[in-house]
C-alpha cells in the first residue's frame, strides 16, 4: 500500500487525476522555487494534497 507523503492517508492507485485521492508526484522543493526533477526531490502525494501545497 502506498501512502500520501503529505497527509499520510492511503493512495487510491486505481484513481486518475482529477480524482482528489489520485496519486501524483510532488516536488519536495518546487520546480518554481529552484527544485530539480530527480528522484531525491519527488514524493508521492494525493492530487488534492499536492494542489493544496501549491509551490510551498
C-alpha positions as a Markdown table, in Angstrom:
| # | Residue | x | y | z |
|---|---|---|---|---|
| 1 | Unk | 0.0 | 0.0 | 0.0 |
| 2 | Unk | 1.2 | 3.5 | -0.9 |
| 3 | Unk | 0.6 | 6.5 | 1.3 |
| 4 | Unk | 0.5 | 10.2 | 0.6 |
| 5 | Unk | 3.7 | 11.7 | 1.9 |
| 6 | Unk | 1.8 | 15.0 | 2.8 |
| 7 | Unk | -1.1 | 13.6 | 4.7 |
| 8 | Unk | -0.2 | 10.0 | 5.4 |
| 9 | Unk | -3.5 | 8.6 | 4.1 |
| 10 | Unk | -3.6 | 5.7 | 1.6 |
| 11 | Unk | -3.4 | 6.4 | -2.1 |
| 12 | Unk | -6.1 | 5.2 | -4.5 |
| 13 | Unk | -3.8 | 3.7 | -7.1 |
| 14 | Unk | -6.7 | 2.9 | -9.5 |
| 15 | Unk | -7.8 | 6.6 | -9.5 |
| 16 | Unk | -6.7 | 9.1 | -12.1 |
| 17 | Unk | -6.4 | 12.9 | -12.0 |
| 18 | Unk | -8.6 | 14.9 | -11.4 |
| 19 | Unk | -9.9 | 12.5 | -8.7 |
| 20 | Unk | -8.8 | 14.0 | -5.3 |
| 21 | Unk | -7.2 | 10.8 | -4.0 |
| 22 | Unk | -5.4 | 10.0 | -7.2 |
| 23 | Unk | -1.6 | 9.6 | -6.9 |
| 24 | Unk | 0.7 | 12.3 | -8.2 |
| 25 | Unk | 4.4 | 13.2 | -8.0 |
| 26 | Unk | 5.1 | 16.1 | -5.6 |
| 27 | Unk | 8.3 | 18.0 | -5.8 |
| 28 | Unk | 9.6 | 18.5 | -2.3 |
| 29 | Unk | 11.4 | 21.7 | -3.3 |
| 30 | Unk | 9.0 | 23.0 | -6.0 |
| 31 | Unk | 10.4 | 23.5 | -9.5 |
| 32 | Unk | 9.2 | 27.1 | -9.3 |
| 33 | Unk | 11.5 | 27.6 | -6.4 |
| 34 | Unk | 14.6 | 26.1 | -7.9 |
| 35 | Unk | 13.9 | 22.4 | -7.2 |
| 36 | Unk | 15.0 | 19.7 | -9.5 |
| 37 | Unk | 13.1 | 16.9 | -11.2 |
| 38 | Unk | 15.1 | 14.0 | -9.8 |
| 39 | Unk | 14.2 | 11.1 | -7.5 |
| 40 | Unk | 15.7 | 12.8 | -4.4 |
| 41 | Unk | 13.3 | 15.7 | -4.8 |
| 42 | Unk | 10.0 | 13.9 | -5.5 |
| 43 | Unk | 7.5 | 12.0 | -3.4 |
| 44 | Unk | 4.0 | 10.5 | -3.8 |
| 45 | Unk | 1.1 | 12.7 | -2.9 |
| 46 | Unk | -2.7 | 12.8 | -3.5 |
| 47 | Unk | -3.8 | 15.1 | -6.2 |
| 48 | Unk | -5.7 | 17.2 | -3.7 |
| 49 | Unk | -2.8 | 17.4 | -1.2 |
| 50 | Unk | -0.4 | 18.3 | -4.0 |
| 51 | Unk | -2.7 | 21.1 | -5.2 |
| 52 | Unk | -3.2 | 22.5 | -1.7 |
| 53 | Unk | 0.6 | 22.6 | -1.2 |
| 54 | Unk | 1.0 | 24.5 | -4.5 |
| 55 | Unk | 4.5 | 25.9 | -4.7 |
| 56 | Unk | 5.2 | 26.0 | -1.0 |
